[in-house]
């Protein structure tokens, strides 16, 4: 019986850590960032050779 309780508690801890990792990585996976100028997009990562540009107030990889 105690082994089952240990297993359940370990699973709960694992799930809570995993969900935090998923939520913390969400903002970087958004397709665009809000922006006013191209300088706001300099930190957006784009796959080479695409470059970040500010298009209609959104950072897009072009």
mmCIF file as Biopython writes it, N, C-alpha, C and O atoms, coordinates in Angstrom:
data_model
#
loop_
_atom_site.group_PDB
_atom_site.id
_atom_site.type_symbol
_atom_site.label_atom_id
_atom_site.label_alt_id
_atom_site.label_comp_id
_atom_site.label_asym_id
_atom_site.label_entity_id
_atom_site.label_seq_id
_atom_site.pdbx_PDB_ins_code
_atom_site.Cartn_x
_atom_site.Cartn_y
_atom_site.Cartn_z
_atom_site.occupancy
_atom_site.B_iso_or_equiv
_atom_site.auth_seq_id
_atom_site.auth_asym_id
_atom_site.pdbx_PDB_model_num
ATOM 1   N N  . UNK A ? 1  ? 0.825  -1.208 0.000   1.0 0.0 1  A 1 
ATOM 2   C CA . UNK A ? 1  ? 0.000  0.000  0.000   1.0 0.0 1  A 1 
ATOM 3   C C  . UNK A ? 1  ? 0.865  1.265  0.000   1.0 0.0 1  A 1 
ATOM 4   O O  . UNK A ? 1  ? 0.554  2.227  -0.703  1.0 0.0 1  A 1 
ATOM 5   N N  . UNK A ? 2  ? 1.941  1.267  0.781   1.0 0.0 2  A 1 
ATOM 6   C CA . UNK A ? 2  ? 2.791  2.460  0.830   1.0 0.0 2  A 1 
ATOM 7   C C  . UNK A ? 2  ? 3.508  2.675  -0.503  1.0 0.0 2  A 1 
ATOM 8   O O  . UNK A ? 2  ? 3.779  3.813  -0.886  1.0 0.0 2  A 1 
ATOM 9   N N  . UNK A ? 3  ? 3.814  1.586  -1.209  1.0 0.0 3  A 1 
ATOM 10  C CA . UNK A ? 3  ? 4.474  1.727  -2.510  1.0 0.0 3  A 1 
ATOM 11  C C  . UNK A ? 3  ? 3.554  2.427  -3.509  1.0 0.0 3  A 1 
ATOM 12  O O  . UNK A ? 3  ? 4.011  3.238  -4.315  1.0 0.0 3  A 1 
ATOM 13  N N  . UNK A ? 4  ? 2.266  2.117  -3.456  1.0 0.0 4  A 1 
ATOM 14  C CA . UNK A ? 4  ? 1.299  2.763  -4.344  1.0 0.0 4  A 1 
ATOM 15  C C  . UNK A ? 4  ? 1.236  4.258  -4.039  1.0 0.0 4  A 1 
ATOM 16  O O  . UNK A ? 4  ? 1.208  5.079  -4.956  1.0 0.0 4  A 1 
ATOM 17  N N  . UNK A ? 5  ? 1.215  4.613  -2.760  1.0 0.0 5  A 1 
ATOM 18  C CA . UNK A ? 5  ? 1.163  6.022  -2.376  1.0 0.0 5  A 1 
ATOM 19  C C  . UNK A ? 5  ? 2.419  6.761  -2.836  1.0 0.0 5  A 1 
ATOM 20  O O  . UNK A ? 5  ? 2.338  7.893  -3.312  1.0 0.0 5  A 1 
ATOM 21  N N  . UNK A ? 6  ? 3.580  6.118  -2.692  1.0 0.0 6  A 1 
ATOM 22  C CA . UNK A ? 6  ? 4.826  6.733  -3.148  1.0 0.0 6  A 1 
ATOM 23  C C  . UNK A ? 6  ? 4.785  6.958  -4.658  1.0 0.0 6  A 1 
ATOM 24  O O  . UNK A ? 6  ? 5.167  8.021  -5.146  1.0 0.0 6  A 1 
ATOM 25  N N  . UNK A ? 7  ? 4.324  5.961  -5.382  1.0 0.0 7  A 1 
ATOM 26  C CA . UNK A ? 7  ? 4.246  6.060  -6.838  1.0 0.0 7  A 1 
ATOM 27  C C  . UNK A ? 7  ? 3.325  7.206  -7.255  1.0 0.0 7  A 1 
ATOM 28  O O  . UNK A ? 7  ? 3.656  7.983  -8.151  1.0 0.0 7  A 1 
ATOM 29  N N  . UNK A ? 8  ? 2.175  7.304  -6.604  1.0 0.0 8  A 1 
ATOM 30  C CA . UNK A ? 8  ? 1.214  8.365  -6.923  1.0 0.0 8  A 1 
ATOM 31  C C  . UNK A ? 8  ? 1.811  9.739  -6.623  1.0 0.0 8  A 1 
ATOM 32  O O  . UNK A ? 8  ? 1.658  10.665 -7.420  1.0 0.0 8  A 1 
ATOM 33  N N  . UNK A ? 9  ? 2.481  9.878  -5.494  1.0 0.0 9  A 1 
ATOM 34  C CA . UNK A ? 9  ? 3.063  11.177 -5.145  1.0 0.0 9  A 1 
ATOM 35  C C  . UNK A ? 9  ? 4.176  11.560 -6.124  1.0 0.0 9  A 1 
ATOM 36  O O  . UNK A ? 9  ? 4.299  12.728 -6.493  1.0 0.0 9  A 1 
ATOM 37  N N  . UNK A ? 10 ? 4.977  10.595 -6.540  1.0 0.0 10 A 1 
ATOM 38  C CA . UNK A ? 10 ? 6.033  10.865 -7.519  1.0 0.0 10 A 1 
ATOM 39  C C  . UNK A ? 10 ? 5.415  11.295 -8.849  1.0 0.0 10 A 1 
ATOM 40  O O  . UNK A ? 10 ? 5.916  12.213 -9.498  1.0 0.0 10 A 1 
ATOM 41  N N  . UNK A ? 11 ? 4.336  10.639 -9.252  1.0 0.0 11 A 1 
ATOM 42  C CA . UNK A ? 11 ? 3.672  11.005 -10.504 1.0 0.0 11 A 1 
ATOM 43  C C  . UNK A ? 11 ? 3.099  12.417 -10.438 1.0 0.0 11 A 1 
ATOM 44  O O  . UNK A ? 11 ? 3.178  13.164 -11.413 1.0 0.0 11 A 1 
ATOM 45  N N  . UNK A ? 12 ? 2.526  12.786 -9.298  1.0 0.0 12 A 1 
ATOM 46  C CA . UNK A ? 12 ? 1.956  14.127 -9.138  1.0 0.0 12 A 1 
ATOM 47  C C  . UNK A ? 12 ? 3.058  15.179 -9.245  1.0 0.0 12 A 1 
ATOM 48  O O  . UNK A ? 12 ? 2.885  16.200 -9.910  1.0 0.0 12 A 1 
ATOM 49  N N  . UNK A ? 13 ? 4.188  14.928 -8.591  1.0 0.0 13 A 1 
ATOM 50  C CA . UNK A ? 13 ? 5.322  15.862 -8.654  1.0 0.0 13 A 1 
ATOM 51  C C  . UNK A ? 13 ? 5.826  15.974 -10.093 1.0 0.0 13 A 1 
ATOM 52  O O  . UNK A ? 13 ? 6.077  17.075 -10.584 1.0 0.0 13 A 1 
ATOM 53  N N  . UNK A ? 14 ? 5.972  14.841 -10.758 1.0 0.0 14 A 1 
ATOM 54  C CA . UNK A ? 14 ? 6.453  14.831 -12.137 1.0 0.0 14 A 1 
ATOM 55  C C  . UNK A ? 14 ? 5.518  15.622 -13.047 1.0 0.0 14 A 1 
ATOM 56  O O  . UNK A ? 14 ? 5.972  16.413 -13.873 1.0 0.0 14 A 1 
ATOM 57  N N  . UNK A ? 15 ? 4.217  15.408 -12.894 1.0 0.0 15 A 1 
ATOM 58  C CA . UNK A ? 15 ? 3.247  16.110 -13.735 1.0 0.0 15 A 1 
ATOM 59  C C  . UNK A ? 15 ? 3.260  17.611 -13.481 1.0 0.0 15 A 1 
ATOM 60  O O  . UNK A ? 15 ? 3.144  18.398 -14.421 1.0 0.0 15 A 1 
ATOM 61  N N  . UNK A ? 16 ? 3.399  18.017 -12.222 1.0 0.0 16 A 1 
ATOM 62  C CA . UNK A ? 16 ? 3.409  19.451 -11.922 1.0 0.0 16 A 1 
ATOM 63  C C  . UNK A ? 16 ? 4.663  20.113 -12.502 1.0 0.0 16 A 1 
ATOM 64  O O  . UNK A ? 16 ? 4.584  21.220 -13.034 1.0 0.0 16 A 1 
ATOM 65  N N  . UNK A ? 17 ? 5.809  19.449 -12.407 1.0 0.0 17 A 1 
ATOM 66  C CA . UNK A ? 17 ? 7.044  19.995 -12.978 1.0 0.0 17 A 1 
ATOM 67  C C  . UNK A ? 17 ? 6.929  20.058 -14.499 1.0 0.0 17 A 1 
ATOM 68  O O  . UNK A ? 17 ? 7.311  21.054 -15.114 1.0 0.0 17 A 1 
ATOM 69  N N  . UNK A ? 18 ? 6.405  19.000 -15.101 1.0 0.0 18 A 1 
ATOM 70  C CA . UNK A ? 18 ? 6.261  18.946 -16.556 1.0 0.0 18 A 1 
ATOM 71  C C  . UNK A ? 18 ? 5.325  20.046 -17.056 1.0 0.0 18 A 1 
ATOM 72  O O  . UNK A ? 18 ? 5.614  20.700 -18.059 1.0 0.0 18 A 1 
ATOM 73  N N  . UNK A ? 19 ? 4.207  20.251 -16.360 1.0 0.0 19 A 1 
ATOM 74  C CA . UNK A ? 19 ? 3.260  21.280 -16.792 1.0 0.0 19 A 1 
ATOM 75  C C  . UNK A ? 19 ? 3.876  22.675 -16.673 1.0 0.0 19 A 1 
ATOM 76  O O  . UNK A ? 19 ? 3.604  23.545 -17.501 1.0 0.0 19 A 1 
ATOM 77  N N  . UNK A ? 20 ? 4.706  22.894 -15.647 1.0 0.0 20 A 1 
ATOM 78  C CA . UNK A ? 20 ? 5.384  24.187 -15.515 1.0 0.0 20 A 1 
ATOM 79  C C  . UNK A ? 20 ? 6.351  24.405 -16.673 1.0 0.0 20 A 1 
ATOM 80  O O  . UNK A ? 20 ? 6.454  25.515 -17.195 1.0 0.0 20 A 1 
ATOM 81  N N  . UNK A ? 21 ? 7.058  23.357 -17.075 1.0 0.0 21 A 1 
ATOM 82  C CA . UNK A ? 21 ? 7.982  23.471 -18.198 1.0 0.0 21 A 1 
ATOM 83  C C  . UNK A ? 21 ? 7.227  23.810 -19.480 1.0 0.0 21 A 1 
ATOM 84  O O  . UNK A ? 21 ? 7.673  24.642 -20.270 1.0 0.0 21 A 1 
ATOM 85  N N  . UNK A ? 22 ? 6.088  23.164 -19.678 1.0 0.0 22 A 1 
ATOM 86  C CA . UNK A ? 22 ? 5.292  23.414 -20.882 1.0 0.0 22 A 1 
ATOM 87  C C  . UNK A ? 22 ? 4.790  24.848 -20.893 1.0 0.0 22 A 1 
ATOM 88  O O  . UNK A ? 22 ? 4.871  25.531 -21.914 1.0 0.0 22 A 1 
ATOM 89  N N  . UNK A ? 23 ? 4.268  25.309 -19.749 1.0 0.0 23 A 1 
ATOM 90  C CA . UNK A ? 23 ? 3.735  26.669 -19.695 1.0 0.0 23 A 1 
ATOM 91  C C  . UNK A ? 23 ? 4.839  27.710 -19.840 1.0 0.0 23 A 1 
ATOM 92  O O  . UNK A ? 23 ? 4.624  28.752 -20.459 1.0 0.0 23 A 1 
ATOM 93  N N  . UNK A ? 24 ? 6.015  27.446 -19.279 1.0 0.0 24 A 1 
ATOM 94  C CA . UNK A ? 24 ? 7.089  28.437 -19.359 1.0 0.0 24 A 1 
ATOM 95  C C  . UNK A ? 24 ? 7.652  28.528 -20.775 1.0 0.0 24 A 1 
ATOM 96  O O  . UNK A ? 24 ? 8.224  29.554 -21.143 1.0 0.0 24 A 1 
ATOM 97  N N  . UNK A ? 25 ? 7.499  27.469 -21.576 1.0 0.0 25 A 1 
ATOM 98  C CA . UNK A ? 25 ? 8.025  27.516 -22.941 1.0 0.0 25 A 1 
ATOM 99  C C  . UNK A ? 25 ? 6.999  28.059 -23.932 1.0 0.0 25 A 1 
ATOM 100 O O  . UNK A ? 25 ? 7.333  28.296 -25.092 1.0 0.0 25 A 1 
ATOM 101 N N  . UNK A ? 26 ? 5.778  28.256 -23.500 1.0 0.0 26 A 1 
ATOM 102 C CA . UNK A ? 26 ? 4.721  28.730 -24.401 1.0 0.0 26 A 1 
ATOM 103 C C  . UNK A ? 26 ? 5.017  30.080 -25.068 1.0 0.0 26 A 1 
ATOM 104 O O  . UNK A ? 26 ? 4.846  30.190 -26.282 1.0 0.0 26 A 1 
ATOM 105 N N  . UNK A ? 27 ? 5.454  31.118 -24.329 1.0 0.0 27 A 1 
ATOM 106 C CA . UNK A ? 27 ? 5.619  32.429 -24.973 1.0 0.0 27 A 1 
ATOM 107 C C  . UNK A ? 27 ? 6.591  32.433 -26.151 1.0 0.0 27 A 1 
ATOM 108 O O  . UNK A ? 27 ? 6.427  33.222 -27.081 1.0 0.0 27 A 1 
ATOM 109 N N  . UNK A ? 28 ? 7.600  31.564 -26.123 1.0 0.0 28 A 1 
ATOM 110 C CA . UNK A ? 28 ? 8.578  31.563 -27.203 1.0 0.0 28 A 1 
ATOM 111 C C  . UNK A ? 28 ? 8.042  30.882 -28.453 1.0 0.0 28 A 1 
ATOM 112 O O  . UNK A ? 28 ? 8.614  31.043 -29.531 1.0 0.0 28 A 1 
ATOM 113 N N  . UNK A ? 29 ? 6.956  30.125 -28.334 1.0 0.0 29 A 1 
ATOM 114 C CA . UNK A ? 29 ? 6.434  29.410 -29.489 1.0 0.0 29 A 1 
ATOM 115 C C  . UNK A ? 29 ? 5.347  30.195 -30.209 1.0 0.0 29 A 1 
ATOM 116 O O  . UNK A ? 29 ? 4.800  29.711 -31.200 1.0 0.0 29 A 1 
ATOM 117 N N  . UNK A ? 30 ? 5.015  31.406 -29.732 1.0 0.0 30 A 1 
ATOM 118 C CA . UNK A ? 30 ? 4.008  32.201 -30.425 1.0 0.0 30 A 1 
ATOM 119 C C  . UNK A ? 30 ? 4.545  32.592 -31.800 1.0 0.0 30 A 1 
ATOM 120 O O  . UNK A ? 30 ? 5.737  32.869 -31.933 1.0 0.0 30 A 1 
ATOM 121 N N  . UNK A ? 31 ? 3.695  32.622 -32.817 1.0 0.0 31 A 1 
ATOM 122 C CA . UNK A ? 31 ? 4.170  32.909 -34.171 1.0 0.0 31 A 1 
ATOM 123 C C  . UNK A ? 31 ? 4.670  34.341 -34.361 1.0 0.0 31 A 1 
ATOM 124 O O  . UNK A ? 31 ? 5.462  34.594 -35.269 1.0 0.0 31 A 1 
ATOM 125 N N  . UNK A ? 32 ? 4.228  35.272 -33.532 1.0 0.0 32 A 1 
ATOM 126 C CA . UNK A ? 32 ? 4.697  36.650 -33.660 1.0 0.0 32 A 1 
ATOM 127 C C  . UNK A ? 32 ? 4.727  37.338 -32.311 1.0 0.0 32 A 1 
ATOM 128 O O  . UNK A ? 32 ? 4.051  36.919 -31.370 1.0 0.0 32 A 1 
ATOM 129 N N  . UNK A ? 33 ? 5.516  38.400 -32.224 1.0 0.0 33 A 1 
ATOM 130 C CA . UNK A ? 33 ? 5.568  39.262 -31.040 1.0 0.0 33 A 1 
ATOM 131 C C  . UNK A ? 33 ? 4.954  40.593 -31.406 1.0 0.0 33 A 1 
ATOM 132 O O  . UNK A ? 33 ? 5.049  41.009 -32.560 1.0 0.0 33 A 1 
ATOM 133 N N  . UNK A ? 34 ? 4.322  41.281 -30.456 1.0 0.0 34 A 1 
ATOM 134 C CA . UNK A ? 34 ? 3.873  42.648 -30.735 1.0 0.0 34 A 1 
ATOM 135 C C  . UNK A ? 34 ? 5.084  43.571 -30.877 1.0 0.0 34 A 1 
ATOM 136 O O  . UNK A ? 34 ? 6.080  43.393 -30.175 1.0 0.0 34 A 1 
ATOM 137 N N  . UNK A ? 35 ? 5.011  44.550 -31.773 1.0 0.0 35 A 1 
ATOM 138 C CA . UNK A ? 35 ? 6.153  45.433 -31.978 1.0 0.0 35 A 1 
ATOM 139 C C  . UNK A ? 35 ? 5.707  46.784 -32.520 1.0 0.0 35 A 1 
ATOM 140 O O  . UNK A ? 35 ? 4.617  46.928 -33.072 1.0 0.0 35 A 1 
ATOM 141 N N  . UNK A ? 36 ? 6.576  47.762 -32.347 1.0 0.0 36 A 1 
ATOM 142 C CA . UNK A ? 36 ? 6.368  49.087 -32.931 1.0 0.0 36 A 1 
ATOM 143 C C  . UNK A ? 36 ? 7.406  49.373 -34.009 1.0 0.0 36 A 1 
ATOM 144 O O  . UNK A ? 36 ? 7.107  50.001 -35.024 1.0 0.0 36 A 1 
ATOM 145 N N  . UNK A ? 37 ? 8.632  48.904 -33.774 1.0 0.0 37 A 1 
ATOM 146 C CA . UNK A ? 37 ? 9.709  49.111 -34.746 1.0 0.0 37 A 1 
ATOM 147 C C  . UNK A ? 37 ? 10.439 47.791 -34.950 1.0 0.0 37 A 1 
ATOM 148 O O  . UNK A ? 37 ? 10.216 46.824 -34.222 1.0 0.0 37 A 1 
ATOM 149 N N  . UNK A ? 38 ? 11.313 47.765 -35.952 1.0 0.0 38 A 1 
ATOM 150 C CA . UNK A ? 38 ? 12.066 46.540 -36.217 1.0 0.0 38 A 1 
ATOM 151 C C  . UNK A ? 38 ? 12.962 46.182 -35.033 1.0 0.0 38 A 1 
ATOM 152 O O  . UNK A ? 38 ? 13.256 45.008 -34.805 1.0 0.0 38 A 1 
ATOM 153 N N  . UNK A ? 39 ? 13.399 47.201 -34.275 1.0 0.0 39 A 1 
ATOM 154 C CA . UNK A ? 39 ? 14.274 46.959 -33.123 1.0 0.0 39 A 1 
ATOM 155 C C  . UNK A ? 39 ? 13.582 46.086 -32.076 1.0 0.0 39 A 1 
ATOM 156 O O  . UNK A ? 39 ? 14.249 45.351 -31.347 1.0 0.0 39 A 1 
ATOM 157 N N  . UNK A ? 40 ? 12.254 46.160 -31.995 1.0 0.0 40 A 1 
ATOM 158 C CA . UNK A ? 40 ? 11.515 45.329 -31.040 1.0 0.0 40 A 1 
ATOM 159 C C  . UNK A ? 40 ? 11.610 43.851 -31.401 1.0 0.0 40 A 1 
ATOM 160 O O  . UNK A ? 40 ? 11.377 42.986 -30.556 1.0 0.0 40 A 1 
ATOM 161 N N  . UNK A ? 41 ? 11.951 43.560 -32.653 1.0 0.0 41 A 1 
ATOM 162 C CA . UNK A ? 41 ? 11.970 42.172 -33.129 1.0 0.0 41 A 1 
ATOM 163 C C  . UNK A ? 41 ? 13.361 41.551 -33.127 1.0 0.0 41 A 1 
ATOM 164 O O  . UNK A ? 41 ? 13.516 40.391 -33.506 1.0 0.0 41 A 1 
ATOM 165 N N  . UNK A ? 42 ? 14.375 42.305 -32.706 1.0 0.0 42 A 1 
ATOM 166 C CA . UNK A ? 42 ? 15.748 41.809 -32.813 1.0 0.0 42 A 1 
ATOM 167 C C  . UNK A ? 42 ? 15.976 40.530 -32.016 1.0 0.0 42 A 1 
ATOM 168 O O  . UNK A ? 42 ? 16.844 39.732 -32.369 1.0 0.0 42 A 1 
ATOM 169 N N  . UNK A ? 43 ? 15.214 40.323 -30.953 1.0 0.0 43 A 1 
ATOM 170 C CA . UNK A ? 43 ? 15.432 39.139 -30.112 1.0 0.0 43 A 1 
ATOM 171 C C  . UNK A ? 43 ? 14.559 37.965 -30.520 1.0 0.0 43 A 1 
ATOM 172 O O  . UNK A ? 43 ? 14.647 36.892 -29.924 1.0 0.0 43 A 1 
ATOM 173 N N  . UNK A ? 44 ? 13.723 38.154 -31.526 1.0 0.0 44 A 1 
ATOM 174 C CA . UNK A ? 44 ? 12.912 37.032 -32.012 1.0 0.0 44 A 1 
ATOM 175 C C  . UNK A ? 44 ? 13.807 36.106 -32.824 1.0 0.0 44 A 1 
ATOM 176 O O  . UNK A ? 44 ? 14.549 36.554 -33.698 1.0 0.0 44 A 1 
ATOM 177 N N  . UNK A ? 45 ? 13.732 34.814 -32.530 1.0 0.0 45 A 1 
ATOM 178 C CA . UNK A ? 45 ? 14.564 33.852 -33.245 1.0 0.0 45 A 1 
ATOM 179 C C  . UNK A ? 45 ? 13.849 33.398 -34.513 1.0 0.0 45 A 1 
ATOM 180 O O  . UNK A ? 45 ? 12.682 33.008 -34.479 1.0 0.0 45 A 1 
ATOM 181 N N  . UNK A ? 46 ? 14.559 33.454 -35.616 1.0 0.0 46 A 1 
ATOM 182 C CA . UNK A ? 46 ? 14.020 32.992 -36.893 1.0 0.0 46 A 1 
ATOM 183 C C  . UNK A ? 46 ? 14.957 31.944 -37.478 1.0 0.0 46 A 1 
ATOM 184 O O  . UNK A ? 46 ? 16.166 31.983 -37.252 1.0 0.0 46 A 1 
ATOM 185 N N  . UNK A ? 47 ? 14.389 31.010 -38.230 1.0 0.0 47 A 1 
ATOM 186 C CA . UNK A ? 47 ? 15.223 30.024 -38.910 1.0 0.0 47 A 1 
ATOM 187 C C  . UNK A ? 47 ? 15.979 30.707 -40.045 1.0 0.0 47 A 1 
ATOM 188 O O  . UNK A ? 47 ? 15.394 31.458 -40.825 1.0 0.0 47 A 1 
ATOM 189 N N  . UNK A ? 48 ? 17.283 30.441 -40.132 1.0 0.0 48 A 1 
ATOM 190 C CA . UNK A ? 48 ? 18.111 31.021 -41.193 1.0 0.0 48 A 1 
ATOM 191 C C  . UNK A ? 48 ? 17.569 30.573 -42.546 1.0 0.0 48 A 1 
ATOM 192 O O  . UNK A ? 48 ? 17.187 29.409 -42.665 1.0 0.0 48 A 1 
ATOM 193 N N  . UNK A ? 49 ? 17.511 31.415 -43.569 1.0 0.0 49 A 1 
ATOM 194 C CA . UNK A ? 49 ? 17.999 32.791 -43.651 1.0 0.0 49 A 1 
ATOM 195 C C  . UNK A ? 49 ? 16.937 33.853 -43.332 1.0 0.0 49 A 1 
ATOM 196 O O  . UNK A ? 49 ? 17.166 35.039 -43.570 1.0 0.0 49 A 1 
ATOM 197 N N  . UNK A ? 50 ? 15.795 33.449 -42.804 1.0 0.0 50 A 1 
ATOM 198 C CA . UNK A ? 50 ? 14.734 34.417 -42.490 1.0 0.0 50 A 1 
ATOM 199 C C  . UNK A ? 50 ? 15.200 35.396 -41.417 1.0 0.0 50 A 1 
ATOM 200 O O  . UNK A ? 50 ? 15.974 35.042 -40.528 1.0 0.0 50 A 1 
ATOM 201 N N  . UNK A ? 51 ? 14.715 36.628 -41.516 1.0 0.0 51 A 1 
ATOM 202 C CA . UNK A ? 51 ? 15.058 37.658 -40.532 1.0 0.0 51 A 1 
ATOM 203 C C  . UNK A ? 51 ? 13.776 38.228 -39.946 1.0 0.0 51 A 1 
ATOM 204 O O  . UNK A ? 51 ? 12.761 38.311 -40.637 1.0 0.0 51 A 1 
ATOM 205 N N  . UNK A ? 52 ? 13.813 38.625 -38.660 1.0 0.0 52 A 1 
ATOM 206 C CA . UNK A ? 52 ? 12.605 39.195 -38.047 1.0 0.0 52 A 1 
ATOM 207 C C  . UNK A ? 52 ? 12.339 40.622 -38.532 1.0 0.0 52 A 1 
ATOM 208 O O  . UNK A ? 52 ? 13.241 41.460 -38.553 1.0 0.0 52 A 1 
ATOM 209 N N  . UNK A ? 53 ? 11.108 40.880 -38.917 1.0 0.0 53 A 1 
ATOM 210 C CA . UNK A ? 53 ? 10.690 42.222 -39.310 1.0 0.0 53 A 1 
ATOM 211 C C  . UNK A ? 53 ? 9.387  42.560 -38.618 1.0 0.0 53 A 1 
ATOM 212 O O  . UNK A ? 53 ? 8.611  41.671 -38.268 1.0 0.0 53 A 1 
ATOM 213 N N  . UNK A ? 54 ? 9.148  43.851 -38.421 1.0 0.0 54 A 1 
ATOM 214 C CA . UNK A ? 54 ? 7.898  44.303 -37.822 1.0 0.0 54 A 1 
ATOM 215 C C  . UNK A ? 54 ? 6.898  44.558 -38.946 1.0 0.0 54 A 1 
ATOM 216 O O  . UNK A ? 54 ? 7.050  45.508 -39.715 1.0 0.0 54 A 1 
ATOM 217 N N  . UNK A ? 55 ? 5.874  43.707 -39.038 1.0 0.0 55 A 1 
ATOM 218 C CA . UNK A ? 55 ? 4.863  43.839 -40.081 1.0 0.0 55 A 1 
ATOM 219 C C  . UNK A ? 55 ? 3.509  44.013 -39.419 1.0 0.0 55 A 1 
ATOM 220 O O  . UNK A ? 55 ? 3.039  43.117 -38.717 1.0 0.0 55 A 1 
ATOM 221 N N  . UNK A ? 56 ? 2.885  45.147 -39.635 1.0 0.0 56 A 1 
ATOM 222 C CA . UNK A ? 56 ? 1.581  45.499 -39.041 1.0 0.0 56 A 1 
ATOM 223 C C  . UNK A ? 56 ? 1.531  45.165 -37.550 1.0 0.0 56 A 1 
ATOM 224 O O  . UNK A ? 56 ? 0.644  44.448 -37.088 1.0 0.0 56 A 1 
ATOM 225 N N  . UNK A ? 57 ? 2.500  45.700 -36.813 1.0 0.0 57 A 1 
ATOM 226 C CA . UNK A ? 57 ? 2.600  45.578 -35.351 1.0 0.0 57 A 1 
ATOM 227 C C  . UNK A ? 57 ? 2.842  44.158 -34.862 1.0 0.0 57 A 1 
ATOM 228 O O  . UNK A ? 57 ? 2.567  43.850 -33.702 1.0 0.0 57 A 1 
ATOM 229 N N  . UNK A ? 58 ? 3.357  43.283 -35.735 1.0 0.0 58 A 1 
ATOM 230 C CA . UNK A ? 58 ? 3.686  41.913 -35.335 1.0 0.0 58 A 1 
ATOM 231 C C  . UNK A ? 58 ? 5.075  41.573 -35.846 1.0 0.0 58 A 1 
ATOM 232 O O  . UNK A ? 58 ? 5.434  41.919 -36.972 1.0 0.0 58 A 1 
ATOM 233 N N  . UNK A ? 59 ? 5.862  40.888 -35.006 1.0 0.0 59 A 1 
ATOM 234 C CA . UNK A ? 59 ? 7.173  40.425 -35.456 1.0 0.0 59 A 1 
ATOM 235 C C  . UNK A ? 59 ? 6.988  39.150 -36.268 1.0 0.0 59 A 1 
ATOM 236 O O  . UNK A ? 59 ? 6.471  38.152 -35.765 1.0 0.0 59 A 1 
ATOM 237 N N  . UNK A ? 60 ? 7.407  39.192 -37.509 1.0 0.0 60 A 1 
ATOM 238 C CA . UNK A ? 60 ? 7.277  38.022 -38.372 1.0 0.0 60 A 1 
ATOM 239 C C  . UNK A ? 60 ? 8.634  37.657 -38.948 1.0 0.0 60 A 1 
ATOM 240 O O  . UNK A ? 60 ? 9.476  38.529 -39.165 1.0 0.0 60 A 1 
ATOM 241 N N  . UNK A ? 61 ? 8.850  36.362 -39.197 1.0 0.0 61 A 1 
ATOM 242 C CA . UNK A ? 61 ? 10.077 35.914 -39.848 1.0 0.0 61 A 1 
ATOM 243 C C  . UNK A ? 61 ? 9.879  36.009 -41.358 1.0 0.0 61 A 1 
ATOM 244 O O  . UNK A ? 61 ? 9.010  35.345 -41.922 1.0 0.0 61 A 1 
ATOM 245 N N  . UNK A ? 62 ? 10.691 36.838 -42.002 1.0 0.0 62 A 1 
ATOM 246 C CA . UNK A ? 62 ? 10.554 37.044 -43.451 1.0 0.0 62 A 1 
ATOM 247 C C  . UNK A ? 62 ? 11.848 36.630 -44.139 1.0 0.0 62 A 1 
ATOM 248 O O  . UNK A ? 62 ? 11.954 36.721 -45.362 1.0 0.0 62 A 1 
#
